[in-house]
Amino acid sequence: MSFKRIKQYPALKAKYDQFKLWEDQTPAQRQASYASKTIEAERANHSRVEGYVSPFNTPNTERVYLLTKILSTTQNGAGSTVANTLRSLLSDYTITGAQFTALAGSPIVLPGRRYRFAKLTITSVSTTTTTQTSRITGASYKKPSVDSATSPFGQKTAAQNYSAAVTEIQGIAAFNTFLAGNNGKNRARFTPEG
């Protein structure tokens, strides 16, 4: 063991002792600790409605739609700006109930409960931070304000594959404007279906 590590012992021991106290807490005590740090007014609660997603690589002759929950057109409170941005980005890759009713022909509808939809998550990371104390180690750290929204999406046109849809979304001006926000700290993550 190096002298450098030995010199770190007092600070590390204090954090370790605090961590052991955390480990010894009951689930109810841990929940109370989380609640004491959570600011409810800043907690995002996105409104969702029933909608439909067409799985990738589905030809037009066998157009299938899976029932799921998509972001509503009305969002309020914390995280509403991010949710509205995401809903706008995916408006061509999801179908609302009204749009589904207006579809011609007899599209096939299946429940999507067990299906793993492709998803897009966008996250807004504020450039300003607040100083917080870790409830686990007691250490002080700077916490940025972060808002995220996630939504399923599918093909925009018949027989479109996942990669083509992702490339299209990445080419949308609003997508790139979002990523450039907060001095480039905003981020996006695509999750494939299946």
N, C-alpha and C positions, 0 to 999 in steps of 0.2 A: 504494500500500500504506500502511495506517495505521500509526501508531507503536505502537498496541496489538498489531498482528500482528507487528511487528518485535521487540517485547519478548518475544513468545512463542517466538521462534526457538530458543533453547537447549533448551527442553523438547520442542518439536516435532521438532528435529533428532535428539535422542536416540531418540525413538520411531520416527522414520523410519529411522534407521540399524539399529535392532533389527528393524524390519519387513523391510528389505532382506536382513538375515541370514536371516530366516525364508524369504523367497522363494527364496534361493539353496540351501536345504536340499534333499536328495534326499527322495523319498517315505518311505524307511526312516527317515531322521532325523526327519522330521515325525511319523511314527507313534510313534517312541520318545519324542518330546516329549509327544504326547498321552497315552501310557501313563504317563509320569511324573506327570501331573496327575490321572489317573483313579483314584478309590478304588473298587476292584472290589466291596467289600462294599456300596457304595451304588448299584451298577448294577442297575437293574430288569431282570428276565428273566421275563416273564409266560408262564405255562403256557397252551398252547392245545390244543384238541381239535377233531376234525371236527364240524361242525355245519351247519345249513342256514338260509338266509335266503330269504324270499319277496319278490320284487321288488315295488315299489309299483305300484298300479293293476292288479293281477292279479285278475280276477274269480274267484269261488269255483268256477265250473264248469271253469276252466282253471288251477287252483292249481298254480303252478310253484315249485319250490324249487331254489336254487342251492347247491351244495356249497362250503363254505369253512371257514376256521378261526375258531373263536370262543373266547373266554376260558373256561378250565377252571374248574370249581367249586372246585378246590384250587389256591391260590396261596400261595407261600412267599417269604420274604426281602423285599428292598427293593422297594417299590412294590406290595406285595400288598394293602394297604388300599385303594389307589386302584383297582387291578384288580378287587377284589371289589365295590367300590361300582359301578363301571361295569357289571360282569356283572349285578348286581342290577337296575340301571336298564334294561338292555336284555333282561332275561329274557323279556319278552312279545314282543319284536321279533326274536328269534332262536329257533332250535329245536335242541335237542340231539339226538344220535343216538337216544337212548331215546325221546324225544318223537316223533321222526320215525317210528320203528318202530310206535308206537301210533296213528298217524294212520289214519283210516278211508278207504276207497276206494283209488284208485291214483294218488297224486300224481305229477306229472311231475318228474323230477330231472335237472338239467343240471349239467355241471361249471362252476365259476365262475372258472376260471383267468384268463381275459382280461376278465372283467366288472369294472367299477368300482363297487363297492358304496358305498352311503351309509355314512358313518362318523361316529362320535361320539368325540371326544377330550376327556378331562377331565384337568385339570392341578392338582395341589396345590402351592401355592407357600408355603413356610415363611416365617414372619415373622422368623426368626433368619437371620443371614448369617455367612459366613466370609470373611476377607480372602484373596484370591488374587492371583497375579501372572500377567498375560497372557503366554502363551507366544509370542505374535506381536509385541506392541509392548513388552513388559516393564513396562507400566503396572500399577498396583495398582488393584483393584476389589473391591467387596463382592458375593459370590455367594450367592444364596439356595439352599436345598435344594429341588429341584423333582422331583416324580414325576408322570409322565404315563402314561396308558393309552388305547389306541385299539381300537375294535371295530367291525366292520360291523353293520348292522341293516337290517331291511326292514319290510314292513307287518305290523301286528298283526292286523288284520281284513281280510277280502276287499275288494279295490278301494280300499283306503286310499291316499291320496296322501302324498307326502313331507312337505308342509307340515303336514298334519294329525297325522302321527306326531311331528314335531318339537314341535308345540304340546302334544301329550299328554305327551311326555317332559319338557318344560319345566314342566309342571304337577305333576309328581311331587314330593311333599314331600322325598324324599331328594335329589333333584336340587338343589332350592333350599337345602337344608341344607348340601350340599357346597359350593355357590357362596359361601355365607355364611362358610364356614370360613376359618381363617387371616386373620381380620379383613377378609374380603371379597376376599382376593387370589387365591383359587382361580378357575379359569376353565374354560369349556367351548367347544368349537368343533364345529359340525356341518358335514359335507361332503356335498353331494348326490350321488346316484348318477349314473352315466352318463359 
